[in-house]
Amino acid sequence: MPELPEVETTRRGIAPHLEGQRVSRVIVRDRRLRWPIPEDLDVRLSGQRIVLVERRAKYLLINAEAGTLISHLGMSGNLRLVEVGMPAAKHEHVDIELDSGLALRYTDPRRFGAMLWSNDPLNHELLIRLGPEPLTDLFDGERLYQLSRGRSMAVKPFIMDNAVVVGVGNIYATEALFAAGIDPRREAKGISRTRYLKLAIEIKRILAAAIERGGTTLRDFIGGDGQPGYFQQELFVYGRGGEHCKVCGTGLREMKLGQRASVWCPRCQS
């Protein structure tokens, strides 16, 4: 599943080609996503100029003059730029054609993503309850410490809770906990303020590094410019269960936590 760095990479790739452009036509080949694409999307969006392309958590907000297209990449979706009229392959469900001669094409083999319309996106039911963005001053270790008091759940699913902080998905939660030296199985309430301060710093550092490297190439993720991400080359523990720790050489362990694969080093993480 594309996580926050992959979505931000997509935003950075498509924004320069969308902002300031006018939409000439919207072609919807299949409306059957996680939530059906509005039947009047073409009417609402065609003729409008795109003002700004933003991101909130894993949602892309394509702000036009009179409303906002909310897009989610789902499990395996992507948005990329193609020439208008380029033949569509299977699973290429939507084209947003621009006066520039380019089209923003949405591909989603599993159809688990979304393309919705809103006049008030930040108060949309999908976004209104989200926690702070991890790379802003609204998120820090003190927030993690305070919210963790009394929480007996494991620390890994705790930091993956979008009400606590958005966008810390499985890959980056796994890597941040390793960098902070915290066992992902530990109860959230049992971790000290000092260690949460360290964990928040590592979350910010790792997410920022992943964004700068274009995200992580997993399965079929590609950025908005059609290029893969390269952060996977720097992963210390994610996807490496049974291999040796790059720091101490100990065998990495793996188990399911919150229905997600979790890998950690029993020596480096306590």
Beta strands, then each sheet from edge to edge (+ up, - down):
strand 1: 23-28
strand 2: 50-56
strand 3: 59-64
strand 4: 67-72
strand 5: 78-83
strand 6: 92-98
strand 7: 102-107
strand 8: 114-118
strand 9: 253-257
strand 10: 260-264
sheet 1: 1+ 6- 7+ 5-
sheet 2: 2+ 3- 4+ 8-
sheet 3: 9+ 10-
end
